[in-house]
Amino acid sequence: MKMHDEPAGTVGRAIPAVDSRAKAAGSLAFLQDIALPGMLHARMVAAGQPHARITDLSLERVLALDQVKCVATADDVPGENRVGVIIDDQPLFANERVRYEGDCIAVIGAVDPRAAAEAVSLVNARFEVLAPVVTIEEARAPGAPLIHEGGNLAVERTLLSGDIRKGEAGSEFIVEQTFRSPVQEHAYLEPLGAMAIPSGDGSIEILAPAQCPFYIREAVARCLGLQLSRVRVIQLPMGGAFGGKEDVPSEICGRLAVLATKARRPVRMILSREEDILYTSKRHPMTLRYRMGCDADGCLTFADIAIDADVGAYGTLSPVVLFRSTIHAAGPYRIPNVRVITKGYYTNTAPKGAFRGFGTPQVAFAYEAVMDELAGKVETDPIVFRLKNALRSGTPTATSQVLEESVGFAATLEKADEVLGSDEGRFKPRPIGRGLVAARGVASMIYGVSLGAAGRALDRGAAKVEILKDCSVSVFVGCTDMGQGALTVLSQIAADTLGVQLHAVVVNRVDTDVVPDSGPTVASRTTVVSGNAIIDACRKIMVRLSEVARALLGEDAAYDPATGTAICSRSGRKAGFRRLVAACFDRRIGLASIGWYAVPECRLDEETGQGKAYYVYCFATDIADVLIDTATGRVEVTSFVAIHDSGRIVNRLTAAGQVEGGIAQGLGLALYERYKEAGGHLRSTDLSTYLLPTSLDVCDDIRVEFIEALSSDGPFGAKGLGEPAIIPVPAAVANAVSNALGKRVTALPIDRDFLIAT
């Protein structure tokens, strides 16, 4: 491919994803497409009991099968049989006690998948069944069975600002309501899986379609008793994740690593959809009790909030999920007096971990409902009410953090006001006849970008950038692309920073042997962290290009990426990018560099939750139009407008796709997805019993708008978008339904009986 010296200028443009052609052609190799000679196929053995002690585990019939070559249990773990991410409460293999039916008691390696599946049915496990604890109410009841020795309260967070009593005294109107948000299954396109390849020198290589390769490296090293340098993790192309491939792959890869090491053969495991639903973490279900007030002028006075969350059998990422819920519980509003008490309880159900939005769709559903209720009491338009109370530059958040820049919330509301027009009845129900009623709802949100105060130790990122002899550019980063378009956005950042054409840049998938530990790919941090690390590496390389330019052209010459050339101002002599690169190779000047970026420091007081929670925030306002058939209880979302402030939009095409995907996923949470359990046993076992919205359920009329309030800490002013895309969606739909029916939606997904006219 011919290289050109002229600059690319791609940031801000709508550019198709760089891997879209390969995906469309079916030529991109996923885990399913990779096989090695002698490879075993693995299946996990689930306990099948929500709460029990293991009294016997017999594998004799399994090992008698000729096609079974190896079985691993807790007894085969050479290192630590532990895999907890934050709270060290989870075994890699359950060996004494099981705490949910998906607890893994063994993993079997066979010569083909059918033999492995047959072998699972031959495992003879005996249990002393214990009383399961399956709800928050059961978990916190006096005398409840203990799921862990320390008690059933797993996490507690507090935020205290101002004086609640003072706020109540100054309130003309008070709204008090309890809301419930459900479990949600990730339902990504590609189920979990991985491959473990042992080496004769004792090291091991892991291939995995996973979000957090560095988490996997630590988990595998821990369970095998190896140094981190003996574990290499390579990220494979990924068919979606949404948070579900953050923590759980460490479990999967740890078990495969033990099996592969014991068998001394490569091992691959790909979960079926049923296994994936059984084993993996979910969105936290929450009960949210809100009490908020405002004065006669509609100014918010206080928010008193109590959140109870079900964390499931193990803590996984609950401490940081519930940190985010707590910080965001009061919404994007100025409220002088705030109290939030959040508690997470263990239950004998599937662990609850990371899910797109990370604990904020639940609280947004609640606080946006209360905002509508208060607006009604003041007899004020919902958008006008929100604008009156909106966070702006110079105003403090609930944690007393004064926002100084990149606060585009009011602008999203003003845009929403413009879209809706001046109709006084714009949020009133519109009867259409034959039991049909239409209405509109609005909802807003705030989202702290990156890991914030709770995860500041991990909030860094690295990139390796190398200009090759043919002037192409190879980039490695520490954050993964899971389908969100990171490869494209990071390619654009690299191209524009260096002043080269986009096709000259290749951003490679993560390899833990190539770049330093860059933390997890979560919290909408990839563009900021990896983008800034790329810029840092590119700038180091451009210093060398300028040094060569001075040698070629004169002392005042410097490389200018805006033009892709170096110019000597005195003589007017020029040298293009290709000439400079060739000169560097002639002079044996290295054109590879490691870039690094650490997110600005954030710290909070642990007791009061006061301080700088996140370095910058994203904002959004969504508008949903619904049509309800009150005879059948059917809800159709007829149009949707999403207005986001995510700073500079690097790629308008992929960004719009992110938002549209978030809308579809949010509609599922609001209307369709019902995760069913009974006594700790899963009843929604597959995608025929757990219903997802299809393309026919997502409205064709979707409008996406961007308000670009630039962040000085982001690459080209960018913030984040992946998680914010879903957060206000269920709230907007719920508010639209509430407006249509004249009664408040307090639980998701919205029940059919609630919708039918009585």
N, C-alpha and C positions, 0 to 999 in steps of 0.2 A: 504494500500500500504506500502510495506516495505521501511523503510528509511535506508540510508547508510551513513557512516561517510566520505567516500572519496569525494573530491571536484568535482564540476561539470565541470569547465573549458569550459563554453559555449560561451563566448564572442569571436566574430570573426568567429563562425561557421555558417553553413547554417542549420537552424532549422525551421521546419514547424510552422506556427502560432499556438499558444496554443488553440485558439478557432476555428480552422479550422474544426476539426472533428464535433463539435456541429453544425456549420453552414452547413456543408455538409449533416448532418443527419436531419437537420430541427428541431433540438431540442432546439436551442437558442431562447429565448422568446423576440420578438420585441414588439413594442407598439401595433401593430395589434393583438397580442396574449393575451393582458391583458384586462380583463373586471372586473368590480366590481358590486355588487348588487346595483340596483337603479341608475346606471350610466346613465347620459344623453349624447347624441351625439350632437356635436356642428357643426355649419356651420357659416362662416363669411358672411357678406353682403358687397359686394364691391360697391363703388360709381358708377362705370361704366362711369364716366365722367373724362377726363384728367384735366380739370380746371373749377371750378364752385363754386358758393356759394350755400349752402344748405338752401332752403327756407321753406321746410316742410319735416317732417319725420313721417309718419303714420304707426303704427304697429298694428292697430285694427284687421285687417284680420288675421294677424299672431297669435295674442293672442287668437283669436276665435277658433283656432284649438285645439282639445282636446289633441293631442299628443305633442303639444308644452307646455313646463313647465316653461320656463323662457326665457327672452330676456334682453340683456344688451346693453346699449348705453353709450355715454359720461356722461349722467346724472346719471348713476349708479356707476361711479368711486368714491370710498370713499376717495381716496388720490389724487394724481396729475394725470391728464390726459395727461401725457407726457412720451415719451419713447426714446428720442434722446440719442444716445450712446456718442458722443463727442460734437456735436453741438446740443443745446437744441431747435430743430426746428420741432419736429415731435410729433403730438398727438397720443395717444393710439387709440382713436376713433375720427375720423374727426367729428366735431360738428358744424363748421361754414363754413368751406371752404375745398374743396378737391383739391389736387394738382397732383394726378395721378389716373388713373381709378381703381387701386387696393386699394385705400384708403378705410379702413374699417369703415363703419358707424354704424354697429351693429353686434352682435353675438347672434345666436339663439340656444337654447338647447331643444332638443326633445327626445322622448323615443327611436327613432331609426333613422338611417341615412337618410332613405327615407323621413320621415316626416320633418326632418330638411331641406333637399333639397327643398321639396315642399314649405316650409314656406318662404324660401328665395325669391321665385318668387312672394310672396304675399306682400312683403314690398313695401310701396308706398312712394317713395322719389321724391321730386321736387327740381329742381335746377335752378338757374340763371346761364346760361352757359357763361363762360368767354373765351376770346381768348387764345388758348393753345400756349405755347412756347415749341417747340419740338426739336430744334437743337441748337448747340452752337452758330451758327451765329445769330439765332433769339434772343438768350438770351443776347448777348452782344451788340445788335444793339441799337442805340440811341432811346429812347422812348419805348423800349420793355416793355410789361406788366410785372409787378413785381410779381414774384412767392412768395417771402418773403419780408417783409417790408424793410429789410436791403439792398435789391438789389439782383441781379441775380448772382453776383460773390460770390461764397460760400467759396472758398479756394484759397490762393495764397502762393506759396513757391518760394524761391530764393536760388541759389547757385552761389557764385562768387569766382573765384580763378584766380590770375594772372591778365593779361591785354590782353583782346581780340584783341585790335588794334595791340599790339606788336606781338601777335601770327599770325595775318593775314599778317603783314609785313614780317614775316619770313617764309611764306609759298610759296612753289613752285607750289603746287597743292591744289585746293580747290574744295570740292564737296558740292553742295547745293541741298536739296531734301525735299519734303514734303511727309509724310507717314500717313496712316490712319489705325487704328486698331479698330475692331468692338466690339459691345456688344456680350457677350457670356453668355449663360444660363448654370447653374451648372449641370443640368440633372443628379443628383445623383440617385442611384437606389431606395432609399426609400424617398418618399415625406415627407415634414414637418408634424409634429404633436406633441401632448403632452397630458398629463392628469393632471388635477388639482383636489386635494382631500382636501376639507375643513375639519377642525376639530372643535369640539364643543367649544374649548377654544380660538378660534379666530385665531389660526395658520393655515398654509396651507402647503401642500406637493405637489411638482411638479415632475412628472415623464416625462422625455423628452429625445429623441435621439438628443442631441444638443452638440455643441462644447464647449460652455462656460457656465457651470452651475452657476458660480459666477456672470456673467452678468445677468442671469435670476433672481437670488435671489435679486439683487439690483432693477431690473425693477419691479418685483412683489411687493416687499416691498414698493416701491415708489407709485405704483398705488393703493395699498390697504391701504396705510398709516400705515404700520406695521414696527416694528423693524426688522432688518435683522435676529435676532435670532428666529423670529416667522415664517420664511420661510425656508423650507428645499427643496433642489433640488437634485434629484437622476438621474444620467445619465443612460439612457437605451442603449442597443446595437444599433448601428447606421449603416444604410445602405448607407454610404458615406456622404460626406459633401462638401469638396473642398472650404471651406470658406462660403458657402451658409447657414450653420447652426451656424454662429457666432453671428450675430446681430439680424436677423429676428426672431429666437425663443423667444427673449425677448418680441417682440410684440405679438406673438402667445400665449405665456404663460401668459402675462399680461391680455389679453382679456379673456382667459379661467379662470384665477383666479378671475376676477371680476364676471363672470357668475356663477362660482361654489360657490363663497361666497354669492351671491344673492340667488341662488337656494338652497343652503345648501345641495348640492348633488355632488358627483364626476362627472366630466365632461371630456369626451375624444373627441379630434378632430384630424382627419387624413385628410390632404388635398388630393384632387384628383390631378392628374398630371396637369390638366388644371388650377386648382386653384393655385397650387404651382408656375407655370410659371407666372401667373398673379400677385400674391402678392409679390413675393420674389425679392431680390436684384440681380444685375447682375455684370458682369465685366465692368469696365469703358471703353467706347469707347473714343479714343483719336485721335487728329490731332497733329502730331509731325513734327515740322519744324527744320531740322538739317542743320547746316553749319559747316563743319570740314575741317581742312587742315593738310598738312604735308610738310616737306622740301624735297629737292631733294634726300636725302638719305632714305626717307621713315619714318622719325621720326615725330610723331604727334606733331602739333604746337598749335592748339586751337580747341575748340568745342563751338559753339554758338547755343543753343538749346531753342526752345520755345514749350511748351506743353500745349494744351488746352484739357480739359477733361469734359465730360458730367457727372455730379454727380447725375442727376435725381432730383426727387421731394424733397428729404431730404438728409442731409449731411451724415448721418449714419457714416461710417468709412472713408469717403473721405479724411479728413485731414491727416490720417496716411498712407493711400494708396498712396496719391500724394506726401507725404514726401518720401516714398520709391522710387517712380518713379523719383523724383528729384535727390536723392542721387545716384541712379544707372544709370542715363541717359547717362553718359559718358562711361559706360562700364568698363571692367577690364583692363584699359589701363593707361599708364603714359601720361598725357596731362597737360602741364604747365599752360595753360590758358583756363579756363572753365567758361561759363556763362549759367545757366539754369534758365529759368523763367517758372513756372508752374501755370496754373490757372484752377480752376474747377468751372463750371457754373451750376446753377440750371436749370432744364427743367421740363416740365410736363410729364415726363416719369417715369418708374419704378426706384426706388432708385438704385444707383450703390454702391456696398459695397465690402466686401472681396471676393476674388476669387484666387484660387491657383496661386501663383506667385506674387500676391498683387501689381499690378502696374508695374511689371518688364518684363513680356513677351512683352508688348507693346513697351517699350523703347529698349529692346534687338533686336526686329525686325528691328527697325530703325538704331541703331548704328552698327549692324552687316552688314546691307546693305551698309552703308557708308564705313565701313572698306573694304569691297570687292571692292567698287568703287575706293577708294584711292589706294588699292593694284594694281588695274588695271592700274591706271595712272602712278604708279611708275614702272610698268611692273615687279611686284614681286609676287611670289606665295602667295596666301591668308594666309596660315599658317605661312610662313616665315615672312610676314608682321606683323602678330599678335604677333609672338614671339619677334620681334624687339621692340614692344611697350608694351609688357606684364608687368603687375604689378608683382613684385617680392618682396622678403623679403628686407626691407630697402628702398622701394620706396613709395612715397606718393600717396594717392588716390586723387580724385577731391576735397575732403574736407580737404586736407592736412594732413590726418591721415597716419602716417608712419606704414606700416604693418611690424610687427617684427617676426611673426611666422605663421605657418600653411597656407602658400601661395603656393598652388599647381597648380596654373593656368598654368604656363609654362610647368609643367609636363603633364598636360592634352593635351596641344598642341603637345608636343613631342611624346606622345603616339599616337595621331591622325596622326602625320607625319609617324610614324612607321607603323600604320595600313594601310595607303594609299600607302606606297611604294614610290619609287623615280621616277615614271612616270612623265615626264615634262608636259604632257597633262592631268593630273588627274582632272583638273577642267574645261576642255574644253568640248563642246557639242560633242556627239557621234551619228551621224545619223545612223539609223538602216534600213531605207527603209520604203516605204509605209506611209510616214508622221510621222514615229516614231523617236523620238530623246531622248537620255538618257543623263543625266549629274549628277554631284555631287555638293553638297553644304556643307559648313562648317559654324558653328556659335558657339560662346562662350558666357559665361555669368559670372556675379558676383552676389552674393546674401548675404546680411548681415544677420547673424543668430540672431534670437530672435527679440525683439521689438525695440532695439536701443534707440537713444537719444529721439525720439518722444514718446516712450512709457515706459521710464525707471521706472516710478512709479509703473507700473504693472509687471515689469520683475522680478518676484520671483516665487518660487514654494515650496510646502510642500509635505511631505510624512509621513505616519504613517506605521511603520514596527513593527510587533509583532511575536515573536517565540512562538508557542503554545506548549502545554504539550507533544504532540506526535512528536515534532520537525518539524512540518510543519510551514510554514511562511506565514503570512497574510500581504499583502501590500495594502495600500490605497494611491493614489496620487491625485493631484489636476488638472492634465491634462487628457484629454479624449482620448480614442481610437475610431476613427471614421472609422476604417477599414484599417488604415495605418500600423498596426502591433505593436502599442505601448505596448499592453499587453505583447507581446512576448519579445520585446527588454528590457522592464523594468524588466521582470521576469529574464532574463539572467543577467542583471546588479545586481539584488538583490542576485541571486544564487551565482555568482562569488565573490561578495563582502563578503558574509557570509561564503562561502566555503561549500555550500550545493548542492544537486542535483536539477536540474531544476524542476522536478515534485513535489518537496517539496514546491515550491513557488506558491502562487496565488495572482495575482494583480487584485484587485477589481475595479469595475467601480466607478466613482466619486460620492461621497456623501458629500454635503456641511456641514453636521453635524459632519463629521469625521475628515476632514482635513481643515487647514486654507485656506483662500482665496489665490489661486495660480495664479490669472490672467487668461487670455484666452488661449485656445489651438489653437495657430496660430503661424505663422512665423517660422516654423520648429524648435520649441523650446522644444518640449516634451522630447526628449531624453536627452538634456542637462539639462533642469531645473528639471524635475522629476527624471531623473537618478542621478543627483548630490544630490538631496534631499534624495533619497533612500540611497545613499552611506553615507550621513551624519547621517541618522538614524541608519544604520547598524553599523557604527563605534562606536556610543554611546552604542549600545548593546554589541558590542565586547569588550568594556572596562569592562563591567560587567562580561562577560565570562572569561576574563583574570583574574579578581579579584578572581573569584571562582577557576580558574586554580591554582592560587598561593596558595589558601587555601588547595587545594587537593594535589598538587605536590611539592610545594616549592616556595620560594620567587622569583626565576628568571624564573618562568613559564609564558607563555603568549599564548593566542590563535592565531593560524596562519591559516587564511582562505585558503591559498594556499594548505595546506595539510588537512584542516578540523580537525585538532587536536591541542591540547596544549602539549608542551614538556618542561620538566625541563632539562636544559642543564647540570646541575650538576649530577643529578641522572639518567637521561635518561628515567625517568618515563613519560608515555603518558596518555592523556585522550581525547577520541574522542568527537565529537560534541554532541552526544546523552547523554553521561555521564555528560557533562558540563551543558546541559539544565536541566537534571534531578536534578542535584545538586542545580541549581538556584531555581527551584521550591521548593525543600526541605528547602532552606534557605529563602524563600519568597522574592527573588530578582526579580524585575520586568524585563521582557524581551520585553517591548514595548517602543517605542520611536518615537518622532516626529522629522523628519529631515527638514532642511530648506536650501534653496539656493537662493542667489540673484546674478543676472548676473552682471559682472563688470560694473562699472559706465561709461556711455556714455553721452557726452554733446556736443552741437553745438551752435554756435552763430546764433541767430534767423535771423539776417539781412543778413549775408553772407553765411550761411550754412557751415561754416568752423569749424572743430573740429573732435572729435571722434564720428562717426555716429553709428557704430556697433562694438562690442568687437572682432568679428572674422567674416571671410567671407568664403563662399563656392564658388567653381568655377566649370565650366564644359565646355567641348567642344563636340559638336555633329556633326556627318557626315550623311547626307541624300543622298541616291541615288534615282533618280526619272526617270520614263519613261513617256513621254508625247506623246499622240496621237494628233498631231496638226490638224487633220481633224475633230475630235469630241470634243477636249478640255478636254479629260480625263487625269488625272494625277494619276499614280500609284507610290507609294513609294515602291521601290523594296528591299531596305535594309537600315538599320539604325544602326549606332554605337554611343553610348552615353558613354562618359568618364567623371566621376565625382570625384571631390575632396570634400568629405564630412567628412574628418577626419577618425577616426577609424570606420570601418563598424562593428557594433555589430552583425548583422545578415545578412549574405550575400544573403540568399534566399529572405527574405522579402524586403531587400533593392533593389535587382534586380527587384522584383515585383513592387516596388514604381516607379522605373525609367520606366519600361515598361508601366505602367499605365499613367505616365506623357507623354510618347511618343504618346499614343493613343489619349489622350486629346489634346495634342498640334497639332496633325494632324487634329483634328476637327476644331480647331481655324484657321489653315492654309488653309484648303481645303473645308470644308463641312458646317460649322454651320453659317446659315444666319438668324439672328434675325430680323424679319420684323415688322415695325410699320407704321401706316398711321394716321397723324393728332393726335398723342398721343394715338391711339388705337392699341392694340396688334393684329398682324395678324398671328404670329407664336404661335398658341394657344396650340399646343400639339406636340407629337413626330412624327406625320405624316407630319407636316408643318415645324418643326424645325429638320433638319436632323443631326444625329450623325453618326460618323464612327462606323461601326460594326466590328466584328472579321474578316470579309472578306476584310475590307478596311485597316486593319493594317497588315503590312508585317510580314511574318514568320521569316525573317532573321533579328533578332535584337540581337545585341551584346552589353553587358553592361560591362564596365571596371571601376575599382575604383582605384584612386590615394589617398593613405591614408596619407595626410599631417596632422599630429596629432596636436590637440589643447590642450594646457596645462590646459585650463579651462573646458574641456569637460570630461564626464565620460569615462574613458579608452581612452581618446583622441578624442572622437566623436564630430561632429558638427551637421549638419542637412541635410535633404535630400528631404522631402516631397514636398516643394515648388520648389526647384531647378530643379526637374525632368522635369517640363514642360517648363521652361523659354526659353531655346535656340531652342526648337523644331520647332516652326513656322518660326523662322529666318533661320534655316538650310534648311528647305523645300523651303522657298522663295528664298534663295540664289541659291539652286539647279535649280529651275525653271528659275531664271534669267540667270544662266549660260547656260541652255539648249536653251533658246530662244534668247539670246543676247540682251535682254531688261529688265530693272529693274522692279521688282515687288514692288509697292509702297502702295498697299492696300490689306488687308485681309478681308475675305477669298479670295483667288485668283479667279478672275472672269473667267468664261468659255470663254467669248469673248476675253479676254487677251491671252488665250492659243491657240486659233484657228488661223492657218496660214492665212494671208491675201494676 
